[in-house]
Amino acid sequence: MNETDPQDGDRPGWLFRLKRGLGRSSSKLAEGVGGLLTKKRLDAGAIEELEELLITADLGVDTAARLARSVAARRFEGDAGAEVVLGAMAGEVEAILAPVARPLQVDPANKPHVIVVCGVNGCGTTTTIGTLAGQFTGAGRTVMLAAADTFRAAAVEQLRAWGDRTGCPVVAAKTGADPAGLVFEALEKARAAGADVLMVDTAGRLHNKADLMAELQKIVRVISKLDHSAPHDCILVLDATVGQNAHNQVEAFADMVEVSGLIVTKLDGTAKGGVVVALAERFGLAIHAVGVGESAQDLHAFEARAFARSLMGLEG
């Protein structure tokens, strides 16, 4: 495990931060499995308790049943330690996550590559955009940001701050302006400037508010009028602390726009980290990145093995 990031000096490395961020989730699982194993054998009753434990850790009913069946089928010896059982479950979780662990890729054939970022209020869309913008510019790409949350002046100012920090121009309008019109203007400017990436920050919206969801659809339609292939990515940001309610959010947003991938934030503030696994199994959408803190370094490309083993409290 990398204990520090070379670029950050003494700052703890990503694997360390991931394991620490998932600590509340992993401790719940590790303690529960350890308690079950005090029974000395994983009989039918213990397997049923294991399944219930996994459900309470927000892995979802289907995933919990799959993992419990796998543990039962392995017929562990009576003296099998908690780490052995957790390791077996980590392997199963990795198999579920591997197909959806896909980093966000910018296609150089798109000029610009348009990324719309959406989510409910408070999930962290603006911070996510700023962090991604920094990563893209760090890789040598030119990025333009569109402040399509025209309802809150604070949201525009937050995006401007990220623009200043990352060296990315921000296209904004007066408070209350039409978000779709702002995005149309931003795409025209990004094209004229030859930008590699245009990232659109949309207003946080409750997934059960029909008028706001329709507005998101309008933004996507306007983008498509200028570029039939765009948006090239429509990313839904999910706050891990909402647990199983994240399923409702994915369903609602996917009904309105073509969600291409997920980014899950705030995993450090919850014992519900298992929801990432449940989302992967149910929806099969790409999971581009996960966040375990407030800083830019705490959002990292999603890695199936690292996540699975950290969720179970195991070393990478």
C-alpha positions, 0 to 999 in steps of 0.5 A: 500500500502506498502510505503517501502520495509523492506529489503531496509530500507527507499526505497519506496515499490514495489506498490509505485514504480509501481504507480510512474513508471506508472505515465506518463501513468496513468496521461494521462488516468486520465486527459483524463477521467476527461476531458470527465466527465466535459460533465456531461454524458457519451453519445455516443460521450463521449464513442467514445472519451474515446475509442480514448483516450485509443487507444492513451494510447497504449491499442490497438484498440481491448482493447480500444473498449472492455473497452469503451463498458464496460463503456457504458454498465454500464450506469453510473449516470451523476455525476459519478466521474473519479475515479468510471469510472477509477475503472471500467476500472481497473477491466476490465484490471485486467480481461485481465491481470490475465490469463497471470500474471505468475511468472517465475518458475524454475522446480527442475526436470530440472538440469539445468533449461535453460532460454534463454533471447532475445530481440532487441538492448537496451531492457535490456536483460543483466540487466534483467538476472542479476536481475533474477540471484540475485532473484534466488540465493536469493531463494537458487538456484545455477545459471550459466550465459552464455555470448552468446553476443559474438559480444560486449566485453562490453556485456560480461563485463556487465554480468561478473559484474552481475556475481560478484554481484550475485555470479554466474559463467559466461561462456564466450568466445573471442569476435567474437566466435560462440554463439551457441558453447559457449552455448553448452559449458555452458550447459555442464558445468552447468550440470557437476556443478549440477547448478539449472539454466542456463541463456543465455544472447543473443545478442540484435538483430533487429527483421527484421535482418534475419541472426541474427534471424537465429543465435538465432534459432541455439542457441536454436537447440544446446541447444535441442541437449544436452537436448531435453526438453530445453530450458525450457523458452525462454523469450522475453524482451520488452522495453515499450517505443516502444509502439505498435512496441512491437507487431511486435517484439513479432510476429517476435521472435515468428516466429523464436523461441518458446517464452514462456513469456515476461518481459516488461522493462522501464515502467517508461520512457513512457506514453505507459504503456497500451501496456502491456494490448494490448500484453496480449489480443492479444498474451496471452503469460505469462508476468513474470515481469515488470520493472519500473527503473534501479535498481534490485529492480525495476524488479518485478513479474507481478501482474494483480491487482496492474498493472491495478489499477496503470495504472489507477492511483488508489491506490492498 
